[in-house]
């Protein structure tokens, strides 16, 4: 199973639309995960054009419509793996400790909020933050790919 991961798109504030290159990176994925701060429904509509299987959570900057419809966290099963998804909150320092307390018995925690990518294992759990595909705050725009077979393979991609 191949999963495209994106977060903190902040459309239309950070950009008017998703980067065109996403279509290429996400063209053969089985699922897309958006870890919040989508801001407008049009972003999810665009992601559904790439893949009909989109999982998303709301972030602190999402419009009221999305905050009312999307959960703040969710747990999904992907193949034999369990993935926890949340946006995150508070300062970047200590975010993995805060979000870890939200999930039990997961293999992967996908999160956003910091706009800084992370692909790191801690105590047997993969903490995966794709960064931001549109933001100008961090030094580069990034997305992520997680491939699940017998084991977890994950990578951050600068776009």
C-alpha positions in Angstrom: 0.0 0.0 0.0 1.3 3.4 -1.0 0.1 6.5 0.9 0.6 10.1 0.0 0.9 12.4 3.0 0.3 16.2 3.1 -0.4 18.8 5.7 -0.6 22.5 6.4 -1.7 23.5 2.9 -3.3 26.7 4.2 -5.1 27.4 0.9 -5.8 30.2 -0.1 -3.5 32.0 2.4 -0.2 30.3 1.7 -1.0 29.6 -2.0 -3.9 29.8 -4.3 -3.9 26.1 -5.1 -2.1 22.9 -4.5 1.2 22.6 -6.3 0.8 20.9 -9.7 3.6 18.5 -9.0 1.4 16.7 -6.4 -0.5 15.1 -9.2 2.6 13.3 -10.3 3.7 12.2 -6.8 0.2 11.1 -5.8 -0.9 9.5 -9.1 -0.4 5.9 -8.0 -1.2 6.1 -4.3 -3.8 3.9 -2.6 -4.6 6.6 0.0 -3.9 10.2 0.8 -3.7 11.5 4.3 -4.1 15.2 5.0 -3.0 16.1 8.6 -4.9 19.3 9.0 -4.8 23.0 8.3 -6.5 22.4 5.0 -8.4 25.7 5.4 -10.8 25.3 2.5 -12.9 22.4 1.3 -11.5 22.8 -2.3 -8.2 21.3 -1.1 -9.9 18.0 -0.2 -11.9 18.1 -3.5 -8.6 18.4 -5.4 -7.1 15.5 -3.4 -10.2 13.3 -4.3 -9.3 13.9 -7.9 -5.9 12.3 -7.3 -7.2 9.4 -5.2 -10.8 8.4 -4.1 -9.4 7.3 -0.6 -8.6 10.5 1.4 -8.3 10.5 5.2 -8.2 13.9 6.9 -8.3 15.6 10.3 -8.9 19.2 11.1 -6.3 21.7 12.2 -6.4 24.8 14.2 -6.6 27.1 11.1 -9.4 25.2 9.3 -12.6 26.9 8.4 -15.7 26.3 10.6 -17.2 24.0 8.0 -14.2 21.7 8.1 -13.8 21.8 11.9 -17.4 20.8 12.2 -17.0 17.9 9.8 -13.5 16.5 10.4 -12.3 14.9 13.6 -9.3 16.3 15.5 -7.8 12.9 15.5 -8.5 9.5 14.0 -7.1 6.0 13.8 -7.1 4.0 10.6 -6.0 0.6 9.6 -3.8 0.4 6.5 -2.8 -3.2 5.6 -1.5 -4.7 8.8 -0.5 -1.4 10.3 -2.4 1.0 12.5 -2.0 4.8 11.8 -3.0 7.6 14.2 -3.6 10.9 12.5 -3.8 14.3 14.2 -2.8 17.9 13.4 -1.0 18.7 16.6 -1.0 21.8 18.8 1.3 24.0 20.8 4.9 24.9 20.3 7.1 22.6 18.2 9.2 21.6 21.2 7.6 18.5 22.8 5.0 18.0 20.1 5.8 14.3 19.7 5.3 13.7 23.4 2.0 15.5 23.4 0.6 13.7 20.4 1.9 10.3 21.5 -0.4 10.5 24.5 -3.4 10.7 22.2 -2.9 7.2 20.7 -2.4 3.7 22.0 -1.2 0.7 20.0 -0.3 2.5 16.8 2.5 1.8 14.4 2.6 5.3 12.8 1.5 8.8 14.0 1.0 11.2 11.1 0.8 14.9 12.2 1.4 18.4 11.0 1.2 21.8 12.7 5.0 22.6 12.8 5.4 23.0 9.0 8.7 21.1 9.5 9.0 17.6 8.2 9.8 14.7 10.4 10.4 11.0 9.6 11.6 9.5 12.8 11.1 6.4 14.9 10.7 6.7 18.7 10.1 3.7 20.9 8.9 1.6 17.9 6.5 4.2 16.5 7.1 6.2 13.3 6.4 9.9 13.8 5.7 11.3 10.4 5.2 14.9 9.6 5.2 15.8 5.8 5.9 19.5 6.5 4.0 21.9 4.3 3.6 21.7 0.5 2.8 25.4 0.2 4.2 27.3 3.1 7.0 29.9 2.9 7.9 29.8 6.6 10.1 26.7 6.5 13.2 26.5 4.2 11.5 24.1 1.8 8.1 22.8 0.7 7.6 19.1 1.4 5.2 16.2 1.2 5.6 12.5 2.2 5.1 9.0 1.0 4.6 6.0 3.2 4.8 2.5 1.7 3.4 -0.4 3.7 4.4 -3.9 2.8 5.9 -6.3 5.2 7.5 -3.3 6.8 7.1 0.5 6.8 9.1 2.6 4.3 8.7 6.3 4.5 10.3 9.3 2.9 10.0 13.1 2.8 10.0 14.7 -0.6 11.1 18.3 -1.3 8.9 19.7 -4.1 
